[in-house]
Amino acid sequence: MLPETPTTLPQLGQRLKAARKAAFPMDDLNAFALRLGVARSTLQRMEQGDLSVALSRYYRAAELLDMTEGFHQLFVKEKSLFDD
């Protein structure tokens, strides 16, 4: 089992916030939340890396930001030379 990394989700939230501001510089939290179809408070939790927010919300945000490619690599393990 992998060790818990408490900074992973907050970093994800920070990257989401930066991507939102870069892609939609005129949007405040309310405007982007409306685009995303979530409450402002949900978007705030996402940008804090809150674990209680469904992964589907993060995927929808990635769609809006044209950044879904990485999602297709989740849980894909590259074979090494030592794998059978």
Secondary structure, 3 states (H helix, E strand, C coil): CCCCCCCHHHHHHHHHHHHHHHHCCCCCHHHHHHHHCCCHHHHHHHHCCCCCCCHHHHHHHHHHCCCCHHHHHCCCCCCCCCCC
